[in-house]
Amino acid sequence: MCVNDVVCVGAKPLFFLDYIACGKNVPERIEAIVKGVCDGCVQAGCALIGGETAEMPGFYPVDEYDLAGYTTGVVDKDAIIDNSRMAAGDVVIALPSSGVHSNGFSLVRKVFDVENADIKSPVEKLGGKSLGETLLTPTKIYVKPVLALLEEVKVKGISHITGGGFYENIPRSIPAGLGAKIERSKVKVLPIFELIAEEGGISEHDMFNTFNMGVGMSIVVAPSDVDKAIEILKANGEDAYVIGEIVESDEKVTII
């Protein structure tokens, strides 16, 4: 989450620090957590330079822990992504998410009653994967593909689709007087979101206002750069595709 946020302004993550608070310091568990953090740092091309593990019995239950992180990135001042160059007719490109990522889990737990549900049995609607396995799919890290894109294409805006979904995150990269018109039929919604909506009786608007719906990041480029941008992103492992365009509008996001 940290490094994906940093790259939205065009910065390269340099280093990361973690903080783990737990009720009981079980070495094997802490080792597994830190290994996950290390794997993420490798994917982001940054260094894990330190952190803290706090054992707090009586405050945290024995089997629970809290994990937080911090990153620092660097970008030349003249290379900071500037959305003032964005104009009507520019194109919105989607980078697929790997799943729910790291947002909306309070609602997910309520919808599925996770503490009491069968989360280990295969679910046909999830392609045979269990609910637990699907929900624990790691958040995708977009740093390397995006930095490769920034080297060759003039990107006009990037949004990391986190809590608040399309309606609260895409506007962050769009200047006043412009909005994003997203074509619903082009959004490749993942099965897990269809299942959440079905089980929870959640409206489509609320789903797009809570979850990433299968789009972990949106990128705005000029029409002339679309083909090149998608080519670069695909060469770096991202199955990027167009989901909409920038229009003159006081409404920041319209899904049609």
N, C-alpha and C positions, 0 to 999 in steps of 0.2 A: 504494500500500500504506500509506504513512504517513498520508495524509489519511483514508482509509477507517478506519484504526485510531482516529484522533482523534475522528471523528464518533460512534463507538460509545459514548462517554460523554456525548454531547450537545454537544460542543464544535465551534465553527466554526474551521476552519484560517485562520490569519492570514498566515503567510509560510512560504516553503520555501527551503532551501539545497541545492545539489547538490555532489557530489564525484566527479570523473572521474579515474581513474588509467589510464594507457595506456603501451604500449611505445614508441609514436611518436605525436607530436601531429600528426595530419593535420587541418588546419583545416576542411576540408569535412565530415569525419566528426564532429568535435566540434560543428560548427554544427548538423548534423542531430540529434545527441543532445540538445543544449540546446533546439532547437526542440520536440522531443518533450516535454521537461520543461515548457517554456512552455505548450504545448497542455494538458498535464495541470493546470497551475496555473490556467488559464482555466476548465477544467471544474470545478475545486475552489473557485473564487472566492478564491484566495489569491495573494500576490505572490511572485515569485522575486526575492529581495533580494541574492543573492550566491552564492558557491560557490568551488570550487577545481578547477583542472585540473593534475594532476601527471604529468609525463612521466618514466617510470622504465624506461629501456632496460636490458636485462639481467635485470630482474625480471619484466616482462610481455613476452610475444612481441609483435612489431611489429603484428600484425593483431588483437590482443586488447585489451580494456579492461574496467575494473570501474567500475560506477556505483552510488553510494549517495546517500541523501537524508535530510533531516531536516525536520520541520515543527513549528511551534508553533501551538496552538489556544487558544481562550478560551471559557469557559462560566461563567455565574454559579453560585455555590455551590449555591443552592437549585434550580438547573435541571439539575444533574448527574443523569443517569439512575440511579435507585435501584431495584435489583431486589428490595428488601425488600417491595415492594408486590405482587410477583408472586404469583399464587395458582393452585391447581389449577383447570382450566377455561379459563385464558387461552389465547389462540390464537397459533400460530407462523406468521408470514407469510414467504414467500420472495421475495427479489429475484433475478431471473435473472442468471447470470454471462455473460460474453461468450466464455468458453472456459476454458482451463487457468489463466488469470490468471498469477500470478507464483510458483506453488508446484508442486513435484512434478516439476521438469524433469530432475532426475538420473535418476529412474525413466523418464521419457518418452524421454530420450536412449538409455537402455539398451534399452528395449522396441523402439524403432524403429531402433536402431543409426544414429542421425541422421547421424553423420559420413560414413557410407558409403551411406546410403539415397537413393532418388530422392525428393526432397522438393518437386519442382517440377511433377510431372505431376498432372493432376486425379484425385481419388479419389471414386468414386461414393458411398461411404458417408459422405463429408463434403459431400455436396451439390454435387459437381463442383469444389470448392476443392482446392488442393494441400495436402499435409501441412504444408509449410513456412508457407504463408499462414495456415493454421488455427492453428498453434502460435504464430505471431507476432501473433495478434489482441490488441490492447492490453487490459490489465486495465481493467475498467469502474470508473469513479469515481462513488461514490454520494452524495457530499456534498450537492449541491443538493436532490435528492429527499428525503433524510432530514431535512435542516434544515427543509424545507417541511412535512414531516409533524410534526416536533416542535413547530412553531408552533401546531398545531391539535389534536393528539392526545396523550394522556398515554401515552408509550411506556414499557414496563416493563423492556425489555432489548433489546440489539442485539448480535449476534455477526458479526464479519467472518470468513467462511469461508476460511481460508488453509491453510497446511501443517498437516496433522493432520485435515483434512476435518471432517465432522460430529461425530465422536466426541471430538475434542479442542478444538473451537472453540465449539460451541453451549453446552457446560457453563459457559463463562466468564461467561455472562449469567444463569445460573440459581442461585438460592440453595440452601442445604442443605435436604434433605427433599423437593425437587421435581426432576422430570426432564422431558425433552421426548420425547413419543411422536410419531414421524414416520411418516407413511403413505408407504411406498415407492412405491405406485402413483400418488401425487400429485406426486412429484418429477419434474420435466421434465428428464431426463438428456440432455445434449447428445451428438450422434453421436461426437465425438472421444473421449469417455470410454468409450463402448461399444467403439470401435476399440482403445483402449489395453488394456481388459480382455481383449478377444479375442486380440490379438496377444501380450500378455504372459502370458496364462493366469492373470490375477489375480482372486482371489475378490471377490465383491461387498462383503464386509465390509472387505477391505483397500482397495478402491477408495474406499469412503465414509470410510475412515480416513486417506486420503492426499490426495484431490482434492476440489474443491468440487462436482463432479458436476452442475454447471449451476445451483447456488445460491451466489451470491457473498456474500449477506448474509441473516441471519434476524432478524426483528423480532417481539417479543412484545407484544401488546396485549390489553386486556380484550375479551371477546366482543362487548360493546355498541359497541366502537370499530372492529371489523373492516371493516365496509362503508365507513365514512368513511376509514379508513386506506388501503384499497386504491384508493378513488376518488382520493385526494390523490396517491398514488404514481403511478397511471396518468396523471393529469393532468400529472405531471412526468416522463413518459417511461419509467416503470418498469412492466413488465407483471407486477405483483405478484400472488401467489396464495397460498392457504392450503395448508400442508403438514403441519400437525399441531397438537397441543395440549400444554399443560403439565399434568402429572399428579403425584400424590403418589408418589414413588419414590426409592429410594436409588441407582438406576441412572440416570445423568445423561442418557443418550440411548438410546432404544430405536427401532429401525427395524423396522416390522412390514409 
